[in-house]
Amino acid sequence: MSSTKKLTSIWAAVLSAGIAMPMAANAADLLVDPPVIEAPEVKSAGGWYLRGDITYDYYDMDTPNFSVPGGTQVDFASADADEAFDIGFGVGYQFNEYFRADLTGEYVFESDFKGTTIGFCDTAAQAAGELNCSSEDTSSFTAFKVMANAYVDLGKFNGITPYVGAGIGGAYITWDPLTNVGTCTQITVDCPTGPGYTGTTATSSFTDVHSGESSWRFAWALHAGASYDISHNTKLDLGYTYSRIEGGDMFQWLDGSGTQGHDDGFDSHVFRAGIRYQIW
């Protein structure tokens, strides 16, 4: 009987040890941290990129002027240019995380011009110093701009990268013909009644069409905006640009003998939406 008890005790000890050993091993395993697998860091691609933009331009036009017989320059009484859309394309290079540059070309669609003038109807009124003529003037212009731009990216925040920049270049402005619809009113000098005029010596009206001019001008711009990472190599770009186009030739004399009118340039407030695509 005692032998049976001893054998039972031995088997109980063996079983207890067999159960305890795996439990101890499992407990020890919990003291070892599991391996951590880190996802590879995704960095923005550098190198060359292409860009395409659509913009809406608000113009602030400086006062144009025109020559009168004798060489005197007279300012328009008023001048205004309508808003316009433009479309642009460019190629650029991302040098590092903070600096990039691009070369862009933009075509500005037609913007309508409206102005008014007050002046002399003829040399007799001019000699008498009598402003007896007024006109309403209409035309339109288009522009093609080529700009070299540089930008500073200000760091990335949840996929959004704000930036500032500046650019210099040129704009080719093409003016359509300028149409004057005018009225002359007698003061002390009779109004003209020659070709192109209708009415009496007391009041006469006229319609003149001046050929438009085209010219290259210096242009510069300041940029601010932000881009958003759509994918590893594609960015949505939303921004604002202040642009200045310097003055140049506007329209010719009626007989086509040379330039009579000049515009003094344009300031524009440009709101831009575009895509930048990293190509390599």
Rosetta blueprint (number, residue, H / E / L):
1 M L
2 S H
3 S H
4 T H
5 K H
6 K H
7 L H
8 T H
9 S H
10 I H
11 W H
12 A H
13 A H
14 V H
15 L H
16 S H
17 A H
18 G H
19 I H
20 A H
21 M H
22 P H
23 M H
24 A H
25 A H
26 N H
27 A H
28 A H
29 D H
30 L L
31 L L
32 V L
33 D L
34 P L
35 P L
36 V L
37 I L
38 E L
39 A L
40 P L
41 E L
42 V L
43 K L
44 S L
45 A L
46 G L
47 G E
48 W E
49 Y E
50 L E
51 R E
52 G E
53 D E
54 I E
55 T E
56 Y E
57 D E
58 Y E
59 Y E
60 D E
61 M E
62 D L
63 T L
64 P L
65 N E
66 F E
67 S E
68 V L
69 P L
70 G L
71 G L
72 T L
73 Q E
74 V E
75 D E
76 F L
77 A L
78 S E
79 A E
80 D E
81 A E
82 D L
83 E L
84 A E
85 F E
86 D E
87 I E
88 G E
89 F E
90 G E
91 V E
92 G E
93 Y E
94 Q E
95 F L
96 N L
97 E L
98 Y L
99 F E
100 R E
101 A E
102 D E
103 L E
104 T E
105 G E
106 E E
107 Y E
108 V E
109 F E
110 E E
111 S E
112 D E
113 F E
114 K E
115 G E
116 T E
117 T E
118 I E
119 G E
120 F L
121 C L
122 D L
123 T H
124 A H
125 A H
126 Q H
127 A H
128 A H
129 G L
130 E L
131 L L
132 N L
133 C E
134 S E
135 S E
136 E E
137 D E
138 T E
139 S E
140 S E
141 F E
142 T E
143 A E
144 F E
145 K E
146 V E
147 M E
148 A E
149 N E
150 A E
151 Y E
152 V E
153 D E
154 L L
155 G L
156 K L
157 F E
158 N L
159 G L
160 I E
161 T E
162 P E
163 Y E
164 V E
165 G E
166 A E
167 G E
168 I E
169 G E
170 G E
171 A E
172 Y E
173 I E
174 T E
175 W E
176 D L
177 P L
178 L E
179 T E
180 N E
181 V E
182 G E
183 T E
184 C E
185 T E
186 Q L
187 I L
188 T L
189 V L
190 D L
191 C L
192 P L
193 T L
194 G L
195 P L
196 G L
197 Y E
198 T E
199 G E
200 T L
201 T L
202 A L
203 T E
204 S E
205 S E
206 F E
207 T E
208 D E
209 V E
210 H E
211 S L
212 G E
213 E L
214 S E
215 S E
216 W E
217 R E
218 F E
219 A E
220 W E
221 A E
222 L E
223 H E
224 A E
225 G E
226 A E
227 S E
228 Y E
229 D E
230 I L
231 S L
232 H L
233 N L
234 T E
235 K E
236 L E
237 D E
238 L E
239 G E
240 Y E
241 T E
242 Y E
243 S E
244 R E
245 I E
246 E L
247 G L
248 G E
249 D E
250 M E
251 F E
252 Q E
253 W L
254 L L
255 D L
256 G L
257 S L
258 G L
259 T E
260 Q E
261 G E
262 H E
263 D E
264 D L
265 G L
266 F E
267 D E
268 S E
269 H E
270 V E
271 F E
272 R E
273 A E
274 G E
275 I E
276 R E
277 Y E
278 Q E
279 I L
280 W L
